[in-house]
């Protein structure tokens, strides 16, 4: 019996990374948040692929928060602009992990 192959989907992931030698983060940063679009048959696969790619890039992933597929995000009322939609389409077409944004942390984020 052959299994029916599930279609690839693109998931929006927010990845927290820590410091590691050679990570390319700005001097003084304590880590960063990366907004990623990753393809996979389910969110678990997208997370595994994203973590593997980031480790290959000498980054230190600490935590991943999933925000679902484009359809799930739209159902939640998220507005997805043309640029973001283009990056999602690219991740799907290339079966890739796209890092769309990096926000470095400098250790003072929780001070009010």
N, C-alpha and C positions, 0 to 999 in steps of 0.2 A: 504494500500500500504506500502510495506517495502522500506526503503531507502537503496540504495547500500552503503555499508560501504567503506569509503576511506581507502586505505592502509596507514600504518604508514610510515613515512620517518624520516630521521635524519637531523637535521639542525645544522649548526655551528653558535654559538652565542658568542659574546664578551660582557661580563657583567662588568660594572663599579660598584664597591661597595664602600660605605663610611664606616666610623668607627661606631662601636656600642659596648657597653660593652660586653665582652665575645666572641668577634668575632674571636679570635685566630690569628689576624694579628700581625706581628712583632712590638715591641715597637718602637715608633716614626713614624710608617707608617700613612699616611693620608687617605689611602684607598688602593684599589687594582683593577687589571683587571683580570677577570677569563675567560679562553677559555673553553667553554662548548660545548658538543654534546648532543642534546636533541631530543627525538622522539616526533612526533606529526603528526596529519593528515594534518596540515598546519603550517606555521611558527608562526602564532598567538598563536596556542595551545602550541607549543614548548616553546615560550616565557613565557606564563602564567605558565606552569609547572615548568620551570626553576626558575622563580621569587618565586613561592610558595616554592620550595625545599630550595632555598637559605635563605628565611625568616625563615623556620623551623630550619635551621642550625645557627640561630642567626646572619645572615649577613644582611647588609642593601643595597640591590640592588638600584642603582640610575638610570642607563641607560643600555639599551640592544641594541646592533647593530647586525643585522642578516646578515650572509654571504651566506645563502641559503643551498640547499642540496648538497650532494657530486657531483651529476651530474651537477648542476648549477655551482659549484665551478670549476669543471674540464673544463666546457665550457668557463669559464673566464680565463683559463690558470693556475689555481692553481695546484701545484704539491702536491699530497697527498701520503705521504710515508706509508709504511707498518704498522707502529705503529699507525698512525692517523687513517688509514682505520680500523684497529682492534678495536680501541676505538669506532668508528662510528658503526661498526657491533655489538659491545657489547651493545651500547645504544639502538639499534633497537631490538636486541634479548631480552633484559631485560625490554624494554619499560621504559627506565630510563634517568636520567640526569647524564652525566659524566662530572666532572670537570677535564679537562686534564692538565691545567696549571694555576698557580696563580703568578701574578707579582705585588708585593707590590709597592705602591707609597710613596715617602717620602717628597713630597712637593717641590722638586727641579727639577721636570721633564721639566718644561717650561723655565728653565734658560739656556741660551746658552753659 
